[in-house]
Amino acid sequence: MIDFTLGKYKELCQTVQQKYTIYPVYEYLLQKSAGSCLVLRHDVDRNVKNSLSMARMEHDLGIRSTYYFRFPYTFHIEVIRKIHSLGHEIGYHYEVLSKTNGDLEKAISLFAEELQEFRKISPVNTICMHGSPLSKYNNRDLWARYDYHSHGIYGEAFLSFEQTSDDFIYLTDTGRTWSGKRSLRDVMKTRSGNDEPMSLDSTDDLIRWIRYAGVRKLYLTIHPERWSENIGEWLIWSFLDFGMNVGKEFLKWHRS
């Protein structure tokens, strides 16, 4: 089976169901399970339609996860409502420091405005920074000055896990690989210290690793646009990911 299709994603979901209790971000932060568990998060950066297809598949499998939407780029009200109605958590994928060119006061004001728009549709208890790889600003730096709790936010999808004593392994499909070598900011520093690239290039590699690695706590980040429903979409997103990966390599070189 071709990698990064919804069919392959279903195979991944069925594999993790055999090993882990699966949690959305907010539910895990509330409960802090001591057993084997997997936190499942989706960053909806583009192609909102795929996120709804993925959410329906998870619902049919009995899985609940978290979907973070960007404003206004993936702020599709009906899709958000439908995904929420399927039992999934809705979160805000903020990028306000990038939008305001690093102006902290403008950024926190914009954060409050955009968060309010989300809360007109569904509850929002957790947030997640968007990596904005083309920007020199790291959106997480907003919280060096401000406190997201003052906005009624319980947790941040990176910071809350970096600050916990729980020993998670963090993996993301960023760059069409699970190795971490294509991530500029999509990195989580946990007690496991798993910030070095792993040799998990394909989803089949990841599935085999999950079956045999014996990891107790796993955190997966999935970008729904990457998981195609047909060969036409697959070719388009493969080409776009290739271009983004080339651009990221240039940025790594330029910033080093």
C-alpha positions in Angstrom: 0.0 0.0 0.0 1.2 3.5 -0.8 2.3 5.5 2.2 0.5 8.6 3.5 -3.0 7.6 2.3 -6.1 7.3 4.5 -5.9 3.6 4.1 -2.4 3.5 5.6 -3.5 5.9 8.3 -6.3 3.4 9.2 -3.7 0.7 9.5 -1.6 2.9 11.8 -4.7 3.6 14.0 -5.6 -0.1 14.3 -2.0 -0.9 15.3 -1.9 1.7 18.1 -5.3 0.6 19.4 -3.8 -2.8 20.1 -1.1 -1.2 22.3 -2.4 2.0 23.8 -5.3 3.8 25.3 -5.6 6.9 23.0 -6.3 10.3 24.4 -7.0 13.8 23.0 -4.6 16.4 24.4 -7.0 18.0 26.9 -8.3 14.7 28.2 -4.8 13.4 28.8 -3.7 16.6 30.6 -6.7 16.3 32.9 -6.2 12.6 33.8 -2.4 12.1 33.4 -2.8 8.3 32.9 -0.1 6.2 34.5 -0.6 3.3 32.0 0.4 2.8 28.4 -1.2 5.6 26.4 -0.9 7.6 23.2 -1.8 11.3 22.8 -3.1 11.9 19.3 -3.1 15.4 17.8 -3.8 16.8 14.3 -2.5 20.1 13.0 -4.9 21.2 10.3 -2.6 23.5 8.3 -4.2 23.1 4.9 -6.9 21.1 3.0 -9.7 21.1 5.6 -11.6 18.4 3.7 -9.1 15.8 4.7 -9.4 16.6 8.3 -13.1 15.7 8.3 -12.4 12.4 6.5 -9.8 11.6 9.0 -12.1 12.5 11.9 -14.9 10.3 10.6 -12.5 7.4 10.2 -11.3 7.8 13.8 -14.9 8.0 15.0 -15.8 4.8 13.2 -12.8 3.1 14.9 -13.8 4.5 18.4 -10.9 6.9 18.5 -11.1 10.5 19.9 -8.3 12.9 19.1 -7.5 16.7 19.0 -7.8 18.9 15.9 -6.0 22.2 15.9 -7.2 24.8 13.2 -5.4 27.9 12.0 -7.2 31.2 11.8 -8.3 32.1 9.2 -6.5 29.7 6.8 -8.4 26.5 8.0 -11.1 28.1 10.0 -14.0 26.3 8.3 -16.9 26.7 10.6 -19.0 23.8 9.4 -16.1 21.4 9.3 -15.1 22.4 12.8 -18.6 21.8 14.1 -18.8 18.4 12.4 -15.5 17.3 13.8 -16.5 18.5 17.3 -19.9 16.6 17.0 -17.9 13.4 16.3 -16.5 13.7 19.9 -13.1 15.1 19.0 -11.4 18.1 20.8 -11.1 21.3 18.9 -8.1 23.6 19.5 -6.6 26.8 18.3 -3.4 26.5 16.1 -2.0 30.0 16.9 0.7 31.8 14.9 0.2 35.4 16.2 3.9 36.2 16.7 4.6 35.4 13.1 1.6 37.4 11.9 2.7 40.5 13.9 6.4 40.3 13.1 7.3 39.6 16.7 5.3 42.5 18.3 4.3 40.9 21.6 1.6 43.3 22.5 -0.1 43.1 19.1 0.3 39.3 19.2 -1.4 38.8 22.5 -4.3 41.0 21.5 -4.6 39.1 18.2 -4.5 35.8 20.1 -7.5 36.9 22.3 -9.5 38.0 19.2 -8.9 34.8 17.3 -9.5 32.6 20.3 -12.9 34.3 20.7 -13.8 33.4 17.2 -13.1 29.7 17.9 -15.1 29.8 21.1 -18.2 30.9 19.1 -18.2 27.4 17.6 -16.9 25.0 20.2 -15.1 24.9 23.6 -11.3 25.5 23.3 -9.3 24.2 26.3 -5.9 23.7 24.7 -3.8 25.5 22.1 -0.9 24.6 19.9 1.6 26.8 18.2 2.0 26.7 14.4 5.6 26.2 13.4 5.6 28.9 10.7 8.9 27.6 9.2 9.3 30.6 6.9 9.1 33.1 9.8 12.0 33.9 12.0 9.7 34.1 15.0 8.8 31.1 17.2 5.2 31.5 18.2 5.8 29.7 21.5 7.9 32.6 22.6 4.7 34.5 23.3 4.4 32.7 26.6 7.8 33.9 27.9 5.9 37.1 28.7 2.2 36.2 28.9 0.3 33.4 30.6 -2.2 31.4 28.4 -4.1 30.3 31.6 -5.3 33.9 31.9 -7.3 33.3 28.7 -9.0 30.2 30.1 -6.6 27.8 28.3 -5.7 24.7 30.3 -2.7 23.6 28.3 -0.4 24.1 25.3 0.3 21.1 23.1 4.1 21.4 23.3 4.8 23.3 26.5 2.4 21.4 28.8 4.1 18.1 27.9 7.7 19.5 28.0 6.9 20.6 31.6 5.4 17.4 32.8 7.3 14.6 34.4 5.7 12.1 32.1 8.2 10.3 29.8 6.8 10.7 26.3 8.3 9.8 22.9 7.2 12.5 20.4 6.8 11.7 16.7 5.4 13.7 13.8 4.7 13.1 10.1 6.3 16.5 9.3 8.1 16.4 6.0 6.5 13.1 5.0 8.7 11.1 7.4 8.6 10.0 11.0 12.3 10.4 11.6 12.1 14.1 12.7 14.8 15.2 10.3 12.4 17.5 8.4 11.2 19.4 11.5 12.4 22.9 12.2 10.1 23.8 15.1 7.8 20.7 15.3 10.0 19.3 18.1 9.1 18.5 21.7 11.8 18.3 24.4 10.7 15.6 26.8 12.5 13.6 29.5 13.3 10.9 27.0 15.5 13.4 25.1 14.2 12.1 21.8 15.1 15.3 19.9 17.5 13.4 17.7 16.2 11.9 14.4 15.0 8.3 14.6 15.3 5.9 11.7 11.5 5.8 11.0 11.2 7.0 7.4 7.9 5.3 6.4 4.6 4.6 8.2 5.4 0.9 7.9 8.6 1.6 9.8 6.5 3.3 12.5 4.0 0.5 12.6 6.7 -2.1 13.1 8.4 0.1 15.8 5.1 0.5 17.7 4.6 -3.3 17.7 8.0 -4.1 19.1 9.5 -1.1 20.8 7.7 -1.4 24.1 7.3 2.4 24.6 4.8 3.2 27.4 3.9 6.8 26.4 3.7 8.0 22.8 2.6 11.3 21.3 1.8 11.5 17.6 1.2 14.6 15.6 -0.6 14.1 12.2 -1.2 16.6 9.5 -4.4 15.6 7.7 -3.6 17.2 4.3 -0.7 14.7 4.0 -2.9 11.7 4.1 -4.6 11.5 0.7 -7.9 9.9 -0.4 -6.9 9.5 -4.1 -3.8 9.3 -6.3 -4.3 12.8 -7.7 -4.2 14.3 -4.2 -1.3 12.0 -3.3 0.8 13.3 -6.2 0.0 16.9 -5.4 0.9 16.7 -1.8 4.0 14.6 -2.4 5.3 17.3 -4.8 4.4 20.1 -2.3 6.1 18.2 0.6 9.2 17.8 -1.6 9.3 21.5 -2.3 8.9 22.3 1.4 11.6 19.9 2.4 14.0 21.6 0.0 13.1 25.0 1.4 13.6 23.8 5.0 17.1 22.5 4.2 17.9 25.9 2.8 16.5 27.6 5.9 18.6 25.3 8.2 21.7 26.2 6.2 20.8 29.9 6.2 20.1 30.1 10.0 23.1 28.0 11.0 
